[in-house]
Amino acid sequence: MRSGCPGGGHRTRRPRLSGVRPDIRDALLGDPDGGNAGQCSAYAAEQIDVILRRASERGEPAPDAETVIDQVVAPMMYRILFRPDGLDAAYAHRLVAGVLSR
């Protein structure tokens, strides 16, 4: 079985990223050691922490940042990269509602 995904067989070619937003593409391909992706991840986590802290200060439910990353950010990034159909505000709202209902 051949696949372009790590762990899915032999890697036959570099992933095609021409349809990916330039900022995401640059973060993924910008440097071989992953520093750009790490910086983007840290920035996103900081922003999520700010949002969650503000929600908590207002007495609203606030899950931890890792839960938000796993249940909101990660599915959206997957959609952006591999299955952009159906990626809209309603999808994002469903993900957020799901994480807040737990």
Sine and cosine of phi, psi and omega as CSV:
sin_phi,cos_phi,sin_psi,cos_psi,sin_omega,cos_omega
0.00,0.00,0.79,-0.62,0.03,-1.00
-0.94,-0.33,0.62,-0.79,-0.03,-1.00
-0.47,-0.88,0.44,-0.90,0.10,-1.00
-1.00,0.05,0.01,1.00,-0.04,-1.00
-0.98,-0.19,0.65,-0.76,0.08,-1.00
-0.85,0.52,0.65,-0.76,0.02,-1.00
0.99,0.13,-0.05,1.00,-0.04,-1.00
-0.95,-0.32,0.50,0.87,-0.03,-1.00
0.93,-0.38,-0.30,-0.95,0.00,-1.00
-0.97,0.23,0.66,-0.75,0.04,-1.00
-0.98,0.17,0.89,-0.46,-0.09,-1.00
-0.99,-0.13,-0.37,0.93,-0.01,-1.00
-0.30,-0.96,0.24,-0.97,0.04,-1.00
-0.95,0.30,0.62,-0.78,0.00,-1.00
-0.86,0.52,0.60,-0.80,0.04,-1.00
-0.99,0.11,0.86,-0.51,-0.06,-1.00
-0.86,-0.52,0.32,0.95,-0.06,-1.00
-0.91,0.42,-0.49,0.87,-0.01,-1.00
-1.00,-0.01,0.00,1.00,-0.05,-1.00
-1.00,0.08,0.59,-0.81,0.05,-1.00
-0.77,0.63,0.66,-0.75,-0.06,-1.00
-0.83,0.56,-0.63,0.78,-0.03,-1.00
-0.92,0.39,-0.61,0.79,0.04,-1.00
-0.95,0.32,-0.69,0.73,0.03,-1.00
-0.84,0.55,-0.72,0.69,-0.02,-1.00
-0.89,0.46,-0.63,0.78,0.03,-1.00
-0.91,0.42,-0.60,0.80,-0.02,-1.00
-0.97,0.23,-0.59,0.80,-0.11,-0.99
-0.95,-0.32,-0.09,1.00,-0.17,-0.99
-0.87,0.50,-0.60,0.80,0.02,-1.00
-0.46,-0.89,0.59,-0.81,-0.13,-0.99
-0.92,0.39,-0.39,0.92,-0.04,-1.00
-1.00,0.07,-0.02,1.00,0.04,-1.00
0.99,0.15,0.20,0.98,-0.03,-1.00
-0.88,0.48,-0.65,0.76,0.01,-1.00
-0.90,0.44,-0.72,0.69,0.01,-1.00
-0.88,0.47,-0.63,0.78,0.03,-1.00
-0.90,0.44,-0.65,0.76,0.05,-1.00
-0.91,0.42,-0.66,0.75,0.03,-1.00
-0.89,0.45,-0.67,0.74,0.00,-1.00
-0.90,0.44,-0.69,0.72,0.01,-1.00
-0.90,0.44,-0.67,0.74,0.02,-1.00
-0.89,0.46,-0.71,0.70,0.02,-1.00
-0.88,0.48,-0.69,0.72,0.00,-1.00
-0.89,0.46,-0.64,0.77,0.04,-1.00
-0.89,0.46,-0.68,0.73,0.00,-1.00
-0.92,0.40,-0.63,0.78,0.05,-1.00
-0.90,0.44,-0.67,0.74,0.05,-1.00
-0.85,0.52,-0.67,0.74,0.02,-1.00
-0.88,0.48,-0.73,0.68,0.00,-1.00
-0.87,0.49,-0.71,0.70,-0.04,-1.00
-0.93,0.38,-0.61,0.79,0.04,-1.00
-0.89,0.45,-0.69,0.72,0.02,-1.00
-0.89,0.45,-0.66,0.75,0.03,-1.00
-0.88,0.47,-0.70,0.72,0.01,-1.00
-0.89,0.46,-0.65,0.76,0.02,-1.00
-0.90,0.44,-0.46,0.89,0.05,-1.00
-1.00,0.06,0.01,1.00,-0.01,-1.00
0.99,0.13,0.24,0.97,0.01,-1.00
-1.00,0.03,0.39,-0.92,0.05,-1.00
-0.89,0.45,0.66,-0.75,-0.04,-1.00
-0.62,-0.79,0.98,-0.18,0.07,-1.00
-0.93,0.37,0.16,-0.99,0.03,-1.00
-0.97,0.26,0.34,-0.94,-0.08,-1.00
-0.87,0.49,-0.64,0.77,-0.02,-1.00
-0.88,0.47,-0.59,0.81,0.05,-1.00
-0.91,0.42,-0.67,0.74,0.03,-1.00
-0.90,0.44,-0.68,0.74,0.02,-1.00
-0.88,0.47,-0.72,0.69,-0.03,-1.00
-0.93,0.36,-0.59,0.80,-0.16,-0.99
-0.97,-0.25,-0.19,0.98,0.03,-1.00
-0.85,-0.52,-0.85,0.53,-0.10,-1.00
-0.92,0.39,-0.75,0.66,-0.06,-1.00
-0.87,0.50,-0.73,0.68,0.04,-1.00
-0.89,0.46,-0.58,0.82,0.02,-1.00
-0.93,0.36,-0.65,0.76,0.04,-1.00
-0.90,0.44,-0.64,0.77,0.05,-1.00
-0.86,0.51,-0.72,0.70,0.02,-1.00
-0.89,0.46,-0.69,0.72,0.01,-1.00
-0.85,0.52,-0.69,0.72,-0.09,-1.00
-0.98,0.19,-0.64,0.77,-0.21,-0.98
-0.85,-0.52,-0.47,0.88,-0.08,-1.00
-0.58,-0.81,0.95,0.32,-0.10,-1.00
-0.93,0.36,-0.30,0.95,0.04,-1.00
-0.88,0.48,0.72,-0.69,0.01,-1.00
1.00,0.08,0.02,1.00,0.04,-1.00
-1.00,0.06,0.98,-0.18,-0.03,-1.00
-0.54,-0.84,-0.02,-1.00,-0.04,-1.00
-0.87,0.49,-0.60,0.80,0.00,-1.00
-0.89,0.46,-0.64,0.76,0.05,-1.00
-0.88,0.47,-0.73,0.68,0.01,-1.00
-0.87,0.49,-0.67,0.74,0.02,-1.00
-0.89,0.46,-0.64,0.77,0.04,-1.00
-0.89,0.45,-0.67,0.74,0.01,-1.00
-0.89,0.45,-0.71,0.71,0.00,-1.00
-0.91,0.42,-0.70,0.72,0.03,-1.00
-0.87,0.50,-0.62,0.78,0.02,-1.00
-0.90,0.44,-0.69,0.72,-0.01,-1.00
-0.94,0.33,-0.54,0.84,0.01,-1.00
-0.98,0.21,-0.34,0.94,-0.01,-1.00
-0.99,0.12,-0.09,1.00,-0.04,-1.00
-1.00,0.03,0.00,0.00,0.00,0.00
